[in-house]
Every structure is written in C-alpha cells, then in structure tokens.
Amino acid sequence: NAPTDVVKAAYDACFDATIRIVLESDDHSEMQNATECLASFVSGGRQELLAWGSDSGFTMRSLLDAASRLLDPDLESSGSLFVGSYILQLILHLPSQMGQHIQNLIVALVRRMQSASIAGLRSSLLLIFARLIHLSAPNVEQFINLLLTIPTEGYQNAFVYVMSEWTKQQGEIQGAYQIKVTTSALALLLSTRHPELTNINVQGHLIKSTSGITTRSKAKSAPDQWTIMSLPAKILALLADALIEIQEQVQDAEDEGSDWEEIHGDMDADGDLLSSAAAAPFGRSGYQHLEAMAKAYNENQEDDYEDNTLNVADPLNEINLANYLTDFLSKFSQSDRQLFDNLCQSLTRSQQDAIKVVLNR
C-alpha cells in the first residue's frame, strides 16, 4: 500500500533481479518470496508499471515468463505455491494485456492443477477460474464454451475437470475474499443454465459409515464413499452450505438459537420448498436476520484468516455474501420454479432448511 513513487523506487532497484529469481532459482523459499514480490509490484504499479522500464513490451513479457515458469506442471508444487495470488494481480490490473493470453493461461492453469500435490495450490488456482468467470460476466456462457474446447488429460474437457475439482474443494477454501469470489462465481455458473451443466456428474454427499471407529488401516481399505450428483444440484448444495455456515455464525455470535429452533419446528417436510418457505415464520425481520448473517460472517472470517492486502483493491471484496445469495436464490427460484424444486430434492434436509430461511426473508 505504499505510494506509487515508493513502489517505482523499489521496482528500479530490484524488479529485474526478482524476475531472474523466479526464472532461475530452484530454492522454493526464494521462489515463493519472489512471487509475492512480483504480485506486490503489479498490485502497486498497475498499468504504470509497464511504462517504468525502457521497454513496456519487455516488462510484460518478463511478467508472463515468470507466470509461465510458476505454472510449469513439472515444477514442484512448493515452488508454485503463491502463483495464484500473482496471476490474480495480473488479470485484475493488466486485463487488456492478459486478455489476449486467456486461452493459453487456462491451459497452463489446468495442467498446473492436475500435477499439484498441495491442496492449497489447487484452491488458489480455482480462485483464478472463479475470478475469470466474474470478468466474463454477463457472457459467462462464452467462458464455459471456451473451457469446453480445451482438451484435458483424463477428462472430456477442461470444464468437466475444473468443475469436478472445484466442487470437491469448495468446502476447504479459506478466507473471506476467496469464499466470496468462489461462491458468487458458482452462482453465476448456475444462473447460465448452460445445457452442458446437466451433462456433468460430480461428487455428491458423503455416505456415512456405520461400522464403528475408523482406523488408519480401515480408512485405507475402505476409503470414503460419495453419492453422485448432477453439477447443478451440487452447485445449489454448495450455495446452501455457504448459507448454513453463515447462519451458524449468527447463532455463535448472538446465541439466539430460539429463532432457528422455531424454523426447524415449523418446517413442513412434505410441502414443496417454496410453499413451506412462505409458511415458515421466524422471530425477527428478514432484513435484520440478513444483516446479522453478514456481520457474523465478516467477523468470523476476519478472526480466522487475515485476508491478503493484495485483494483489497478488488471490488468483489465488497460483496455482502448473505445478501448476494439471498437475491440470487430468490431470482433463480422465481425464474424457473420447476428446475429449482427438482434441484432441491437432491439436497439434504439442513441444506433445504437453510434456503427456506432466506427465501422467507
């Protein structure tokens, strides 16, 4: 967050050396620090950065060369660990320069994800896909179509691979900014009703084992088993999980469990989702409830994870996730009632209840 002239002074002193470390070093700690340094240069210098050197084309090529090495699928994951934050800054602050490289970038991201041995690296690369979805709006269908054209080892195409990974990893993604961007991007994908969504099946709900204590040897011989769900149903389930997390934080923050108990007590298990949503009362106004949800969510995330200052400049950081999800689910349910009810049948009772709460705001 230094003034631009300070960023430029640092750039003049060490930008070229930092690029060389990324391109030539085999020391993972050096590479991680150099990657974070480059991300800070792009975040602090933005478009002006390209005019600081004697050749703006050379500066941009240097930045792309660094990205290329960090996305090399043969590089050990530890060396690439902070590439997600770096790529994010490139697409946020140098969008016109990066736009012409999007297809090559996606190919490289997919290959790096497939060879990544660190879950945190895969999550950070999924964040890039989520941010690219937001950048493609309102033409998200075109972004999906692009992914469909990219061959991916072991999968029909890049879209099938990315969504199978994303739906497994979403619950592990940490940080308020990261959760806002990925969750809202999933909602954007679902809102497209792209015909390819319904052709993809992904990992659904965990099938609980009833055979007592799980030892390590038992876990190896009988690994977790999962149901299979259609991608649209899984996305809706993940959106519901985000609501559950926020609603649980409201309870923790305010210790007002009575409203939640009242909702659970009055749910009509047999009625369709919207009918029971209209009938389900709760003790405070919907607006107050949403405000409490948003407040508890932000406080909880700030306590648990210190969001990277590099993300502050992104307008998506201002998303109120509780309100965003409520508005989305309200519009989605009203625009295609039959589809919405069909998808909800695949959800768990707690996921259905979480959606009922916000539809009854």
Stockholm file with secondary structure:
# STOCKHOLM 1.0

chainA/1-361         NAPTDVVKAAYDACFDATIRIVLESDDHSEMQNATECLASFVSGGRQELLAWGSDSGFTMRSLLDAASRLLDPDLESSGSLFVGSYILQLILHLPSQMGQHIQNLIVALVRRMQSASIAGLRSSLLLIFARLIHLSAPNVEQFINLLLTIPTEGYQNAFVYVMSEWTKQQGEIQGAYQIKVTTSALALLLSTRHPELTNINVQGHLIKSTSGITTRSKAKSAPDQWTIMSLPAKILALLADALIEIQEQVQDAEDEGSDWEEIHGDMDADGDLLSSAAAAPFGRSGYQHLEAMAKAYNENQEDDYEDNTLNVADPLNEINLANYLTDFLSKFSQSDRQLFDNLCQSLTRSQQDAIKVVLNR
#=GR chainA/1-361 SS CCCHHHHHHHHHHHHHHHHHHHHHCCCHHHHHHHHHHHHHHHHHHGGGHHHHSSCHHHHHHHHHHHHHHHTCTTSCGGGGTTHHHHHHHHHHHSHHHHHTTHHHHHHHHHHHHHHCCCHHHHHHHHHHHHHHHHHHTTCHHHHHHHHHTSCBTTBSSHHHHHHHHHHHHGGGCCSHHHHHHHHHHHHHHHHHTCTTGGGCEEEEEEECCCSSCCCHHHHHHSCCEEEEEEHHHHHHHHHHHHHHHHHHHHHHHHCCHHHHHHHHHHCCSSSCHHHHHHHCCCSSCHHHHHHHHHHHHHHHHHHHCCCCGGGTTCGGGGCCHHHHHHHHHHHHHHHCHHHHHHHHTTSCHHHHHHHHHHHTC
#=GC SS_cons         CCCHHHHHHHHHHHHHHHHHHHHHCCCHHHHHHHHHHHHHHHHHHGGGHHHHSSCHHHHHHHHHHHHHHHTCTTSCGGGGTTHHHHHHHHHHHSHHHHHTTHHHHHHHHHHHHHHCCCHHHHHHHHHHHHHHHHHHTTCHHHHHHHHHTSCBTTBSSHHHHHHHHHHHHGGGCCSHHHHHHHHHHHHHHHHHTCTTGGGCEEEEEEECCCSSCCCHHHHHHSCCEEEEEEHHHHHHHHHHHHHHHHHHHHHHHHCCHHHHHHHHHHCCSSSCHHHHHHHCCCSSCHHHHHHHHHHHHHHHHHHHCCCCGGGTTCGGGGCCHHHHHHHHHHHHHHHCHHHHHHHHTTSCHHHHHHHHHHHTC
//
